[in-house]
Amino acid sequence: MGVRKAVKGVGDFLVETVGEVVAEIVLSVLACALLGLLALIAYLAWSFSPRATLAGAGVLSLALAHGAWVTFRDPAKGRGRRGLAAVTSVGFVLTAATAAFLLLYGPGCGCL
């Protein structure tokens, strides 16, 4: 009985280790692809129109700042977020999550 249990434990450990390595590789490839896509978007936008790119970056910054303000302030009693506040709040949360993902997995990308 003891040998079977030991073999099963070692097998479970190996399956878990291989699963973690595969997940790490998939996340690293995803981070590299996302970094490449963001660089391509920035390059194409700048080559199309530098002024429009700067204006778009300014508008995006204002929207993200509004989303951060809405997310971290105390909501009024009995009212949830509606309309523009909900959209900018979701945009801020998604951008923050993407930034955290790239901060954790982006440095492991060999393309930098």
C-alpha positions in Angstrom: 0.0 0.0 0.0 2.8 2.4 0.9 4.5 2.1 -2.5 1.4 2.8 -4.5 0.6 5.9 -2.4 4.1 7.2 -2.9 4.0 6.6 -6.7 0.6 8.3 -6.9 2.0 11.3 -4.9 5.0 11.6 -7.1 2.8 11.4 -10.2 0.4 14.1 -8.9 3.4 16.3 -8.1 4.8 15.9 -11.7 1.5 16.6 -13.3 1.1 19.7 -11.2 4.6 20.9 -12.0 4.2 20.4 -15.7 0.9 22.1 -15.6 2.4 25.2 -13.9 5.3 25.3 -16.4 2.9 25.1 -19.3 0.7 27.9 -17.8 3.7 30.1 -17.3 4.8 29.6 -20.9 1.3 30.4 -22.2 1.1 33.6 -20.0 4.5 34.7 -21.2 3.6 34.2 -24.8 0.4 36.1 -24.3 2.3 39.0 -22.6 4.7 39.1 -25.5 1.9 39.1 -28.0 0.1 41.9 -26.1 3.2 44.0 -25.9 3.8 43.6 -29.6 0.2 44.5 -30.4 0.4 47.6 -28.3 3.7 48.7 -29.9 2.2 48.0 -33.4 -0.9 50.1 -32.6 1.3 53.0 -31.3 3.5 52.8 -34.4 0.6 52.7 -36.9 -1.2 55.5 -35.1 1.9 57.7 -35.0 2.7 57.0 -38.7 -0.9 57.9 -39.6 -1.1 61.2 -37.7 1.1 62.3 -34.8 -1.3 65.0 -33.7 -4.3 62.7 -33.7 -2.2 60.2 -31.7 -1.3 62.8 -29.1 -4.9 64.0 -28.9 -6.2 60.5 -28.6 -3.7 59.7 -25.8 -4.9 62.9 -24.0 -8.5 61.9 -24.3 -7.7 58.4 -23.2 -5.8 59.7 -20.2 -8.7 61.9 -19.2 -11.1 59.0 -19.5 -8.9 56.8 -17.4 -8.4 59.5 -14.8 -12.2 59.9 -14.6 -12.6 56.2 -14.2 -10.0 56.1 -11.4 -11.8 58.9 -9.7 -15.2 57.2 -10.0 -13.7 53.9 -8.9 -12.0 55.1 -5.7 -14.5 57.7 -4.5 -17.4 56.9 -2.2 -20.7 56.5 -4.2 -23.7 58.6 -3.2 -26.2 56.9 -1.0 -28.6 54.7 -2.9 -27.0 55.4 -6.3 -24.9 53.1 -8.3 -22.6 54.0 -11.2 -24.5 54.8 -14.4 -23.7 55.9 -17.9 -20.3 57.5 -18.5 -19.2 56.8 -14.9 -19.7 53.1 -15.4 -18.0 53.0 -18.7 -14.9 54.9 -17.5 -14.8 52.9 -14.3 -14.8 49.6 -16.3 -12.1 51.0 -18.7 -9.9 52.0 -15.8 -10.2 48.6 -14.1 -9.5 46.8 -17.4 -6.5 49.0 -18.0 -5.2 48.5 -14.5 -5.6 44.7 -14.8 -3.7 44.7 -18.1 -0.9 46.9 -16.7 -0.6 44.5 -13.7 -0.5 41.5 -16.1 2.2 43.1 -18.2 4.2 44.2 -15.1 4.3 40.6 -13.9 4.8 38.7 -17.2 6.2 41.4 -19.6 9.8 41.3 -18.2 10.1 37.6 -19.0 9.5 38.4 -22.7 12.6 37.8 -24.8 11.5 40.3 -27.4 12.5 43.3 -25.3 
